[in-house]
Amino acid sequence: DRHRGAHGHAADDAHKQGETRVLAAQCACACSIAPSMSCAAVAALAGLEALRGVHPVFIEGAARADTRDASIVGRNIARELRLHWERRPPPPGPKVIVIQGDPYTEHGISAITRVVSEDLQLPRCLITLDADLDPTHAPNADRLGVTTELSYSAVAASLVPADLDRLS
């Protein structure tokens, strides 16, 4: 999966890994995707393309410190999401639960998002920290039900100031 381009850059191809689609940067100069674009810009496009037409559902919470019963919390969140979508329907198209790559534990956000995903019958999109930020994050991430995997750097590069202003 790794190759060196004409300029000596190492780049990852988007590839299948089990049922998880792992999207990483393709080097623009090596792959001739868009010769005028940097590798980071191409990675940003990969991040955006992975979620195009999809309604992302972000669920944030504590990791191991949350000792509540994940089944109860997850079912409550799923119920509240259904009620919310009845009142304010999301845009047409598929939904995906976006998770942050915590390792699976019996309690906490990793267990809760599994329950929500199963209850709503939605796939999960995993965003992991790049190895230079935390070399253990991606290898230890919970991948059950994950259909798409993105790196933090690709997602961060996808955000533009206008989007950030709109979110605040």
VEXDREN-311546 format. One record per atom (N, C-alpha, C): x, y, z; residue in three letters; chain. Coordinates in nm, 3 decimals, padded with zeros to 5 digits. Atoms other than C-alpha are relative to their C-alpha. Example, Ala and Ser with C-alpha at 12.3 -4.5 7.8 and 13.67 -1.06 7.14 Angstrom:
BEGIN
((00.089; -00.119; 00.000); ala; A)
((01.230; -00.450; 00.780); ala; A)
((00.090; 00.120; 00.000); ala; A)
((-00.082; -00.119; -00.006); ser; A)
((01.367; -00.106; 00.714); ser; A)
((-00.077; 00.109; 00.073); ser; A)
% end
This chain:
BEGIN
((00.080; -00.120; 00.000); asp; A)
((00.000; 00.000; 00.000); asp; A)
((00.085; 00.127; 00.000); asp; A)
((-00.084; -00.120; -00.005); arg; A)
((00.292; 00.237; 00.046); arg; A)
((00.083; 00.007; -00.126); arg; A)
((-00.085; -00.017; 00.117); his; A)
((00.479; 00.380; -00.247); his; A)
((00.071; 00.134; 00.009); his; A)
((-00.073; -00.126; 00.004); arg; A)
((00.726; 00.656; -00.320); arg; A)
((-00.024; 00.064; -00.135); arg; A)
((00.028; -00.073; 00.123); gly; A)
((00.639; 00.920; -00.575); gly; A)
((00.126; 00.059; -00.060); gly; A)
((-00.111; -00.060; 00.073); ala; A)
((00.857; 01.113; -00.813); ala; A)
((00.081; 00.094; 00.087); ala; A)
((-00.070; -00.094; -00.087); his; A)
((00.947; 01.359; -00.539); his; A)
((00.045; -00.065; 00.131); his; A)
((-00.046; 00.070; -00.119); gly; A)
((01.023; 01.093; -00.276); gly; A)
((-00.098; 00.000; 00.115); gly; A)
((00.101; -00.001; -00.106); his; A)
((00.702; 01.139; -00.075); his; A)
((-00.053; -00.142; 00.018); his; A)
((00.071; 00.126; -00.026); ala; A)
((00.556; 00.833; 00.092); ala; A)
((-00.148; 00.034; 00.005); ala; A)
((00.144; -00.029; 00.001); ala; A)
((00.181; 00.817; 00.035); ala; A)
((-00.078; -00.129; 00.017); ala; A)
((00.088; 00.115; -00.019); asp; A)
((-00.099; 00.584; 00.134); asp; A)
((-00.113; 00.008; -00.101); asp; A)
((00.119; 00.007; 00.085); asp; A)
((-00.366; 00.475; -00.110); asp; A)
((-00.120; -00.029; 00.087); asp; A)
((00.123; 00.044; -00.066); ala; A)
((-00.726; 00.449; -00.004); ala; A)
((-00.011; -00.149; -00.028); ala; A)
((00.005; 00.145; 00.019); his; A)
((-00.769; 00.078; 00.051); his; A)
((-00.100; -00.064; 00.094); his; A)
((00.091; 00.075; -00.085); lys; A)
((-00.995; -00.183; 00.201); lys; A)
((00.080; -00.073; 00.106); lys; A)
((-00.062; 00.075; -00.109); gln; A)
((-00.905; -00.332; 00.536); gln; A)
((-00.115; -00.066; 00.073); gln; A)
((00.121; 00.064; -00.050); gly; A)
((-01.166; -00.588; 00.627); gly; A)
((-00.118; 00.070; -00.062); gly; A)
((00.114; -00.074; 00.051); glu; A)
((-01.492; -00.400; 00.596); glu; A)
((00.019; 00.149; 00.021); glu; A)
((-00.024; -00.140; -00.028); thr; A)
((-01.334; -00.070; 00.694); thr; A)
((00.072; 00.064; -00.116); thr; A)
((-00.065; -00.075; 00.106); arg; A)
((-01.252; 00.177; 00.423); arg; A)
((00.093; 00.100; 00.068); arg; A)
((-00.097; -00.089; -00.061); val; A)
((-00.934; 00.350; 00.533); val; A)
((00.042; 00.102; -00.104); val; A)
((-00.036; -00.105; 00.093); leu; A)
((-00.877; 00.683; 00.367); leu; A)
((00.118; 00.076; 00.056); leu; A)
((-00.118; -00.075; -00.040); ala; A)
((-00.537; 00.839; 00.386); ala; A)
((00.042; 00.087; -00.117); ala; A)
((-00.043; -00.093; 00.103); ala; A)
((-00.355; 01.102; 00.189); ala; A)
((00.064; -00.073; -00.117); ala; A)
((-00.074; 00.043; 00.118); gln; A)
((-00.252; 01.030; -00.164); gln; A)
((00.086; 00.119; -00.037); gln; A)
((-00.090; -00.109; 00.035); cys; A)
((00.048; 01.234; -00.263); cys; A)
((-00.040; 00.055; -00.136); cys; A)
((00.047; -00.062; 00.124); ala; A)
((-00.067; 01.480; -00.529); ala; A)
((00.103; -00.014; -00.111); ala; A)
((-00.100; 00.006; 00.106); cys; A)
((00.263; 01.484; -00.714); cys; A)
((00.027; -00.144; -00.042); cys; A)
((-00.029; 00.139; 00.034); ala; A)
((00.310; 01.107; -00.697); ala; A)
((-00.114; -00.065; -00.075); ala; A)
((00.116; 00.068; 00.058); cys; A)
((-00.041; 01.011; -00.796); cys; A)
((-00.065; 00.080; -00.111); cys; A)
((00.054; -00.086; 00.105); ser; A)
((-00.111; 01.297; -01.037); ser; A)
((-00.150; 00.025; 00.017); ser; A)
((00.142; -00.028; -00.025); ile; A)
((-00.448; 01.357; -00.870); ile; A)
((-00.029; 00.144; -00.042); ile; A)
((00.012; -00.142; 00.032); ala; A)
((-00.412; 01.733; -00.891); ala; A)
((00.138; 00.059; 00.022); ala; A)
((-00.140; -00.038; -00.015); pro; A)
((-00.055; 01.840; -00.960); pro; A)
((00.024; 00.129; 00.077); pro; A)
((-00.022; -00.126; -00.070); ser; A)
((-00.105; 02.186; -00.811); ser; A)
((-00.034; -00.007; 00.148); ser; A)
((00.042; 00.012; -00.139); met; A)
((-00.232; 02.055; -00.476); met; A)
((00.106; -00.066; 00.086); met; A)
((-00.092; 00.063; -00.094); ser; A)
((-00.026; 01.970; -00.171); ser; A)
((-00.057; -00.132; 00.048); ser; A)
((00.047; 00.127; -00.056); cys; A)
((-00.046; 01.628; -00.005); cys; A)
((-00.107; 00.025; 00.106); cys; A)
((00.098; -00.031; -00.104); ala; A)
((-00.234; 01.789; 00.286); ala; A)
((-00.135; 00.036; -00.061); ala; A)
((00.125; -00.038; 00.065); ala; A)
((-00.492; 01.938; 00.050); ala; A)
((-00.071; -00.122; -00.056); ala; A)
((00.060; 00.122; 00.053); val; A)
((-00.548; 01.601; -00.115); val; A)
((-00.058; -00.083; 00.114); val; A)
((00.051; 00.072; -00.117); ala; A)
((-00.587; 01.442; 00.230); ala; A)
((-00.131; 00.063; 00.047); ala; A)
((00.122; -00.069; -00.039); ala; A)
((-00.846; 01.707; 00.313); ala; A)
((-00.116; -00.038; -00.091); ala; A)
((00.105; 00.041; 00.093); leu; A)
((-01.040; 01.621; 00.000); leu; A)
((-00.046; -00.142; 00.028); leu; A)
((00.038; 00.138; -00.032); ala; A)
((-01.030; 01.253; 00.094); ala; A)
((-00.093; -00.001; 00.120); ala; A)
((00.086; -00.008; -00.118); gly; A)
((-01.179; 01.342; 00.432); gly; A)
((-00.139; 00.050; -00.035); gly; A)
((00.129; -00.054; 00.040); leu; A)
((-01.453; 01.551; 00.276); leu; A)
((-00.078; -00.098; -00.087); leu; A)
((00.067; 00.095; 00.089); glu; A)
((-01.531; 01.294; 00.007); glu; A)
((-00.060; -00.116; 00.078); glu; A)
((00.050; 00.114; -00.077); ala; A)
((-01.573; 01.020; 00.267); ala; A)
((-00.134; 00.031; 00.065); ala; A)
((00.124; -00.037; -00.069); leu; A)
((-01.856; 01.214; 00.430); leu; A)
((-00.098; 00.076; -00.090); leu; A)
((00.090; -00.072; 00.092); arg; A)
((-02.013; 01.375; 00.120); arg; A)
((-00.135; -00.071; -00.005); arg; A)
((00.135; 00.055; 00.008); gly; A)
((-02.390; 01.326; 00.125); gly; A)
((-00.042; -00.080; 00.122); gly; A)
((00.029; 00.076; -00.121); val; A)
((-02.380; 01.170; 00.472); val; A)
((-00.028; 00.098; 00.113); val; A)
((00.030; -00.083; -00.117); his; A)
((-02.536; 01.319; 00.786); his; A)
((00.079; -00.056; 00.118); his; A)
((-00.080; 00.052; -00.112); pro; A)
((-02.267; 01.280; 01.055); pro; A)
((-00.068; 00.028; 00.134); pro; A)
((00.056; -00.013; -00.134); val; A)
((-02.386; 01.223; 01.412); val; A)
((00.117; -00.015; 00.097); val; A)
((-00.111; 00.001; -00.095); phe; A)
((-02.122; 01.317; 01.669); phe; A)
((-00.055; -00.020; 00.141); phe; A)
((00.039; 00.026; -00.138); ile; A)
((-02.161; 01.175; 02.018); ile; A)
((00.128; 00.006; 00.083); ile; A)
((-00.121; -00.021; -00.080); glu; A)
((-01.907; 01.297; 02.270); glu; A)
((-00.029; -00.040; 00.143); glu; A)
((00.017; 00.038; -00.139); gly; A)
((-01.851; 01.169; 02.620); gly; A)
((00.131; -00.043; 00.062); gly; A)
((-00.119; 00.043; -00.074); ala; A)
((-01.608; 01.054; 02.884); ala; A)
((00.035; -00.144; -00.038); ala; A)
((-00.046; 00.137; 00.030); ala; A)
((-01.403; 00.744; 02.827); ala; A)
((-00.024; -00.089; 00.121); ala; A)
((00.011; 00.097; -00.111); arg; A)
((-01.333; 00.507; 03.115); arg; A)
((-00.059; 00.060; 00.128); arg; A)
((00.049; -00.063; -00.122); ala; A)
((-01.437; 00.763; 03.379); ala; A)
((-00.152; -00.007; 00.012); ala; A)
((00.146; 00.010; -00.002); asp; A)
((-01.805; 00.722; 03.283); asp; A)
((-00.038; -00.142; 00.041); asp; A)
((00.032; 00.134; -00.051); thr; A)
((-01.931; 00.432; 03.494); thr; A)
((-00.147; -00.038; -00.018); thr; A)
((00.142; 00.031; 00.021); arg; A)
((-02.296; 00.448; 03.386); arg; A)
((-00.014; -00.123; -00.090); arg; A)
((00.029; 00.115; 00.085); asp; A)
((-02.455; 00.146; 03.218); asp; A)
((-00.012; 00.048; -00.145); asp; A)
((-00.005; -00.046; 00.138); ala; A)
((-02.370; 00.196; 02.850); ala; A)
((-00.126; -00.035; -00.077); ala; A)
((00.123; 00.039; 00.069); ser; A)
((-02.682; 00.009; 02.735); ser; A)
((-00.112; 00.099; 00.025); ser; A)
((00.106; -00.095; -00.036); ile; A)
((-02.914; 00.244; 02.921); ile; A)
((00.028; 00.136; -00.063); ile; A)
((-00.037; -00.131; 00.055); val; A)
((-02.727; 00.559; 02.818); val; A)
((-00.015; 00.000; -00.152); val; A)
((00.007; 00.008; 00.146); gly; A)
((-02.698; 00.447; 02.455); gly; A)
((-00.143; -00.005; -00.052); gly; A)
((00.140; 00.007; 00.043); arg; A)
((-03.066; 00.357; 02.425); arg; A)
((-00.071; 00.135; 00.021); arg; A)
((00.057; -00.133; -00.023); asn; A)
((-03.160; 00.694; 02.579); asn; A)
((00.043; 00.098; -00.108); asn; A)
((-00.050; -00.088; 00.106); ile; A)
((-02.941; 00.877; 02.328); ile; A)
((-00.069; -00.033; -00.132); ile; A)
((00.066; 00.041; 00.124); ala; A)
((-03.089; 00.676; 02.039); ala; A)
((-00.146; 00.048; -00.002); ala; A)
((00.139; -00.045; -00.010); arg; A)
((-03.442; 00.755; 02.159); arg; A)
((-00.008; 00.152; -00.022); arg; A)
((00.000; -00.146; 00.015); glu; A)
((-03.361; 01.127; 02.188); glu; A)
((00.033; 00.043; -00.143); glu; A)
((-00.032; -00.032; 00.140); leu; A)
((-03.205; 01.129; 01.841); leu; A)
((-00.121; -00.024; -00.090); leu; A)
((00.121; 00.026; 00.080); arg; A)
((-03.518; 00.969; 01.692); arg; A)
((-00.103; 00.113; 00.018); arg; A)
((00.094; -00.109; -00.027); leu; A)
((-03.737; 01.232; 01.862); leu; A)
((00.046; 00.129; -00.066); leu; A)
((-00.056; -00.121; 00.062); his; A)
((-03.507; 01.510; 01.744); his; A)
((-00.022; -00.003; -00.151); his; A)
((00.014; 00.012; 00.145); trp; A)
((-03.516; 01.381; 01.384); trp; A)
((-00.146; 00.005; -00.043); trp; A)
((00.142; -00.015; 00.031); glu; A)
((-03.897; 01.362; 01.397); glu; A)
((-00.038; 00.148; -00.003); glu; A)
((00.029; -00.143; -00.008); arg; A)
((-03.912; 01.730; 01.498); arg; A)
((00.075; 00.079; -00.107); arg; A)
((-00.085; -00.071; 00.096); arg; A)
((-03.627; 01.845; 01.273); arg; A)
((00.072; -00.103; -00.086); arg; A)
((-00.062; 00.104; 00.083); pro; A)
((-03.558; 01.592; 00.998); pro; A)
((00.135; 00.044; -00.055); pro; A)
((-00.130; -00.032; 00.059); pro; A)
((-03.196; 01.578; 00.888); pro; A)
((-00.012; 00.000; -00.152); pro; A)
((00.003; 00.004; 00.146); pro; A)
((-03.110; 01.625; 00.521); pro; A)
((-00.016; -00.145; -00.048); pro; A)
((00.014; 00.137; 00.052); pro; A)
((-03.199; 01.326; 00.303); pro; A)
((00.136; -00.065; -00.018); pro; A)
((-00.125; 00.074; 00.017); gly; A)
((-02.936; 01.058; 00.281); gly; A)
((00.035; -00.079; 00.123); gly; A)
((-00.038; 00.086; -00.112); pro; A)
((-02.758; 00.816; 00.506); pro; A)
((00.059; 00.079; 00.117); pro; A)
((-00.061; -00.056; -00.121); lys; A)
((-02.647; 00.891; 00.861); lys; A)
((00.114; -00.091; 00.042); lys; A)
((-00.111; 00.078; -00.053); val; A)
((-02.327; 00.777; 01.029); val; A)
((00.036; 00.055; 00.137); val; A)
((-00.047; -00.039; -00.133); ile; A)
((-02.215; 00.780; 01.393); ile; A)
((00.151; 00.022; -00.011); ile; A)
((-00.142; -00.031; 00.006); val; A)
((-01.876; 00.952; 01.411); val; A)
((00.059; -00.022; 00.139); val; A)
((-00.064; 00.032; -00.128); ile; A)
((-01.648; 00.815; 01.683); ile; A)
((00.145; 00.046; -00.004); ile; A)
((-00.133; -00.059; -00.010); gln; A)
((-01.313; 00.937; 01.808); gln; A)
((00.113; -00.099; 00.025); gln; A)
((-00.110; 00.095; -00.006); gly; A)
((-01.115; 00.617; 01.837); gly; A)
((00.041; -00.048; 00.137); gly; A)
((-00.033; 00.056; -00.131); asp; A)
((-01.127; 00.532; 02.205); asp; A)
((00.003; -00.152; -00.009); asp; A)
((00.005; 00.146; -00.005); pro; A)
((-01.041; 00.170; 02.277); pro; A)
((-00.130; -00.045; 00.067); pro; A)
((00.125; 00.048; -00.059); tyr; A)
((-01.344; -00.040; 02.366); tyr; A)
((00.019; -00.030; 00.148); tyr; A)
((00.009; 00.033; -00.142); thr; A)
((-01.429; -00.056; 02.735); thr; A)
((-00.147; -00.029; 00.029); thr; A)
((00.137; 00.037; -00.037); glu; A)
((-01.738; -00.189; 02.911); glu; A)
((-00.087; 00.122; 00.027); glu; A)
((00.070; -00.124; -00.032); his; A)
((-01.834; 00.163; 03.018); his; A)
((00.062; 00.112; -00.082); his; A)
((-00.056; -00.116; 00.067); gly; A)
((-01.784; 00.504; 02.863); gly; A)
((-00.046; 00.013; -00.144); gly; A)
((00.048; -00.039; 00.132); ile; A)
((-01.821; 00.656; 02.521); ile; A)
((00.016; -00.109; -00.104); ile; A)
((-00.017; 00.105; 00.102); ser; A)
((-01.685; 00.362; 02.321); ser; A)
((-00.114; -00.102; 00.009); ser; A)
((00.112; 00.094; -00.017); ala; A)
((-01.951; 00.131; 02.467); ala; A)
((-00.133; 00.067; -00.036); ala; A)
((00.125; -00.073; 00.027); ile; A)
((-02.223; 00.397; 02.440); ile; A)
((-00.022; 00.014; -00.151); ile; A)
((00.019; -00.018; 00.145); thr; A)
((-02.161; 00.468; 02.070); thr; A)
((-00.029; -00.132; -00.069); thr; A)
((00.036; 00.132; 00.056); arg; A)
((-02.174; 00.094; 01.997); arg; A)
((-00.150; -00.023; 00.014); arg; A)
((00.143; 00.022; -00.026); val; A)
((-02.521; 00.079; 02.155); val; A)
((-00.084; 00.090; -00.091); val; A)
((00.076; -00.093; 00.086); val; A)
((-02.643; 00.389; 01.967); val; A)
((00.003; -00.048; -00.144); val; A)
((-00.016; 00.048; 00.137); ser; A)
((-02.507; 00.254; 01.639); ser; A)
((-00.088; -00.123; -00.026); ser; A)
((00.082; 00.122; 00.015); glu; A)
((-02.674; -00.085; 01.691); glu; A)
((-00.149; 00.032; 00.008); glu; A)
((00.141; -00.033; -00.018); asp; A)
((-03.003; 00.065; 01.813); asp; A)
((-00.057; 00.071; -00.122); asp; A)
((00.046; -00.075; 00.117); leu; A)
((-03.030; 00.305; 01.517); leu; A)
((00.036; -00.070; -00.131); leu; A)
((-00.048; 00.075; 00.117); gln; A)
((-02.874; 00.051; 01.278); gln; A)
((00.078; 00.091; -00.095); gln; A)
((-00.084; -00.091; 00.077); leu; A)
((-02.617; 00.307; 01.165); leu; A)
((00.145; -00.046; 00.004); leu; A)
((-00.143; 00.030; -00.002); pro; A)
((-02.257; 00.247; 01.061); pro; A)
((00.074; 00.107; 00.079); pro; A)
((-00.082; -00.096; -00.073); arg; A)
((-01.975; 00.421; 01.240); arg; A)
((00.118; 00.043; -00.086); arg; A)
((-00.118; -00.057; 00.066); cys; A)
((-01.702; 00.647; 01.101); cys; A)
((00.101; 00.029; 00.110); cys; A)
((-00.105; -00.013; -00.102); leu; A)
((-01.378; 00.636; 01.298); leu; A)
((00.099; 00.109; -00.040); leu; A)
((-00.105; -00.100; 00.020); ile; A)
((-01.149; 00.938; 01.329); ile; A)
((00.106; -00.026; 00.105); ile; A)
((-00.109; 00.031; -00.093); thr; A)
((-00.812; 00.852; 01.481); thr; A)
((00.108; 00.106; -00.007); thr; A)
((-00.115; -00.089; -00.003); leu; A)
((-00.518; 01.061; 01.587); leu; A)
((00.111; -00.058; -00.087); leu; A)
((-00.115; 00.042; 00.079); asp; A)
((-00.218; 01.049; 01.357); asp; A)
((00.107; -00.057; 00.092); asp; A)
((-00.102; 00.068; -00.081); ala; A)
((00.072; 00.835; 01.477); ala; A)
((00.098; 00.098; 00.063); ala; A)
((-00.094; -00.097; -00.059); asp; A)
((00.291; 01.143; 01.534); asp; A)
((-00.060; 00.068; 00.123); asp; A)
((00.066; -00.056; -00.119); leu; A)
((00.033; 01.267; 01.788); leu; A)
((-00.015; -00.104; 00.110); leu; A)
((00.015; 00.109; -00.097); asp; A)
((-00.032; 00.931; 01.956); asp; A)
((00.012; -00.132; -00.076); asp; A)
((-00.021; 00.124; 00.076); pro; A)
((00.116; 00.609; 01.814); pro; A)
((-00.090; -00.116; 00.043); pro; A)
((00.086; 00.110; -00.047); thr; A)
((-00.124; 00.392; 02.019); thr; A)
((-00.147; 00.020; -00.034); thr; A)
((00.142; -00.032; 00.018); his; A)
((-00.450; 00.565; 01.927); his; A)
((-00.065; -00.084; -00.109); his; A)
((00.062; 00.075; 00.111); ala; A)
((-00.527; 00.412; 01.586); ala; A)
((00.004; -00.151; 00.022); ala; A)
((-00.002; 00.146; -00.017); pro; A)
((-00.408; 00.059; 01.666); pro; A)
((-00.097; -00.051; 00.107); pro; A)
((00.086; 00.044; -00.110); asn; A)
((-00.620; 00.045; 01.984); asn; A)
((-00.147; 00.042; -00.016); asn; A)
((00.136; -00.052; 00.019); ala; A)
((-00.936; 00.207; 01.842); ala; A)
((-00.101; -00.113; -00.018); ala; A)
((00.110; 00.095; 00.016); asp; A)
((-01.268; 00.023; 01.858); asp; A)
((-00.054; 00.012; -00.142); asp; A)
((00.042; -00.003; 00.140); arg; A)
((-01.359; -00.070; 01.500); arg; A)
((-00.128; -00.079; -00.028); arg; A)
((00.124; 00.075; 00.023); leu; A)
((-01.680; -00.268; 01.550); leu; A)
((-00.102; 00.090; -00.071); leu; A)
((00.100; -00.076; 00.075); gly; A)
((-01.932; -00.147; 01.291); gly; A)
((00.054; 00.119; -00.076); gly; A)
((-00.062; -00.112; 00.070); val; A)
((-01.685; 00.099; 01.141); val; A)
((00.006; -00.032; -00.149); val; A)
((-00.005; 00.017; 00.145); thr; A)
((-01.724; 00.143; 00.766); thr; A)
((00.097; 00.096; -00.067); thr; A)
((-00.093; -00.099; 00.055); thr; A)
((-01.502; 00.448; 00.713); thr; A)
((00.092; 00.045; 00.110); thr; A)
((-00.100; -00.044; -00.097); glu; A)
((-01.183; 00.552; 00.887); glu; A)
((00.077; 00.117; -00.059); glu; A)
((-00.071; -00.121; 00.042); leu; A)
((-01.022; 00.895; 00.866); leu; A)
((00.104; 00.037; 00.105); leu; A)
((-00.099; -00.049; -00.095); ser; A)
((-00.716; 01.048; 01.022); ser; A)
((-00.041; 00.140; 00.046); ser; A)
((00.027; -00.132; -00.056); tyr; A)
((-00.743; 01.355; 01.243); tyr; A)
((00.053; 00.108; -00.094); tyr; A)
((-00.060; -00.103; 00.085); ser; A)
((-00.509; 01.548; 01.012); ser; A)
((-00.082; 00.022; -00.127); ser; A)
((00.082; -00.015; 00.121); ala; A)
((-00.728; 01.478; 00.706); ala; A)
((-00.128; 00.077; 00.031); ala; A)
((00.123; -00.070; -00.037); val; A)
((-01.041; 01.594; 00.887); val; A)
((00.031; 00.145; 00.035); val; A)
((-00.036; -00.136; -00.038); ala; A)
((-00.869; 01.900; 01.037); ala; A)
((00.032; 00.084; -00.122); ala; A)
((-00.035; -00.072; 00.122); ala; A)
((-00.732; 01.998; 00.696); ala; A)
((-00.124; 00.030; -00.084); ala; A)
((00.124; -00.021; 00.074); ser; A)
((-01.088; 01.973; 00.559); ser; A)
((-00.074; 00.125; 00.046); ser; A)
((00.072; -00.114; -00.056); leu; A)
((-01.210; 02.252; 00.785); leu; A)
((00.060; 00.130; -00.052); leu; A)
((-00.044; -00.132; 00.048); val; A)
((-01.192; 02.603; 00.643); val; A)
((-00.060; 00.104; 00.092); val; A)
((00.049; -00.102; -00.094); pro; A)
((-01.239; 02.928; 00.839); pro; A)
((-00.149; 00.030; -00.013); pro; A)
((00.143; -00.029; 00.016); ala; A)
((-01.585; 02.990; 00.688); ala; A)
((-00.086; -00.106; 00.068); ala; A)
((00.074; 00.107; -00.066); asp; A)
((-01.702; 02.651; 00.814); asp; A)
((00.006; 00.017; 00.151); asp; A)
((-00.015; -00.017; -00.144); leu; A)
((-01.564; 02.721; 01.161); leu; A)
((-00.086; 00.115; 00.051); leu; A)
((00.084; -00.112; -00.040); asp; A)
((-01.741; 03.059; 01.176); asp; A)
((-00.146; -00.041; 00.006); asp; A)
((00.138; 00.045; 00.006); arg; A)
((-02.067; 02.891; 01.081); arg; A)
((-00.035; -00.090; 00.119); arg; A)
((00.023; 00.092; -00.111); leu; A)
((-02.027; 02.633; 01.360); leu; A)
((-00.005; 00.070; 00.135); leu; A)
((-00.007; -00.065; -00.131); ser; A)
((-01.962; 02.885; 01.637); ser; A)
((-00.122; 00.083; 00.031); ser; A)
% end
